[in-house]
Amino acid sequence: MAKQRQGGRWVWMALVAWFCANLLSQSLYMGRYGLPYDAQLLFEGLGPLYVPLLVAEGLLWLAGAGWLIHRGVHRVTAEKKNATVA
């Protein structure tokens, strides 16, 4: 149980760090150039590296969503189990 809890914390921390880094990067870019990122600019700037980064970000968000769903289901079933025991 402790390993699952620690793994969930790492996923959550990674999601928060990724989100904050994206937010900071976007705000710095907008502060300098006045416009948000352009998808074409990302494709041109990163080239073939863009696709693996996009896949990694997608997997990270899927892991976070899976963790939240798992946690929600676990809480609901625990509450039902506690309600039937009492």
HUKA-V899831 format. One record per residue. RES is the residue in one small letter. PHI is phi as a letter, one per 40 degrees, with the letter a starting at -180 (none if undefined). OMEGA is omega as a letter, one per 20 degrees, with the letter a starting at -180 (* if undefined). D_FIRST is the distance of its C-alpha to the first C-alpha in Angstrom with 2 decimals. Layout:
{{RES PHI OMEGA D_FIRST} {RES PHI OMEGA D_FIRST}}
This chain:
{{m none a 0.00} {a c r 3.81} {k c r 5.45} {q c a 5.22} {r c a 6.30} {q c r 8.69} {g c r 9.93} {g c r 10.74} {r c r 12.53} {w c r 14.49} {v c a 15.60} {w c r 16.64} {m c r 18.49} {a c r 20.17} {l c a 21.35} {v c r 22.75} {a c r 24.44} {w c a 25.89} {f c a 27.19} {c c r 28.74} {a c r 30.34} {n c a 31.83} {l c r 33.10} {l c r 34.64} {s c r 36.21} {q c a 37.67} {s c r 39.08} {l c r 40.65} {y c r 42.19} {m c r 43.55} {g c a 44.91} {r c a 46.76} {y b r 48.00} {g g a 47.93} {l b r 46.20} {p c r 42.62} {y d r 41.49} {d b a 43.32} {a c r 41.65} {q c r 44.70} {l c r 44.44} {l c r 40.87} {f c a 41.97} {e c a 44.96} {g c a 43.29} {l c r 40.29} {g g a 41.98} {p c r 39.95} {l c a 36.96} {y c a 36.43} {v c r 35.03} {p c r 32.14} {l c r 31.25} {l c r 31.40} {v c r 29.12} {a c r 26.57} {e c r 26.71} {g c r 26.39} {l c r 23.30} {l c r 21.72} {w c r 22.61} {l c r 21.38} {a c r 17.93} {g c r 17.95} {a c r 19.29} {g c r 16.80} {w c r 13.89} {l c r 15.89} {i c r 16.70} {h d a 13.23} {r c r 12.29} {g c r 15.61} {v c a 15.35} {h c r 12.05} {r c a 13.87} {v c r 17.01} {t c r 15.77} {a c r 14.05} {e c r 17.41} {k c a 19.37} {k c r 17.60} {n c a 18.25} {a c r 21.77} {t c r 22.65} {v c a 21.61} {a c * 23.79}}
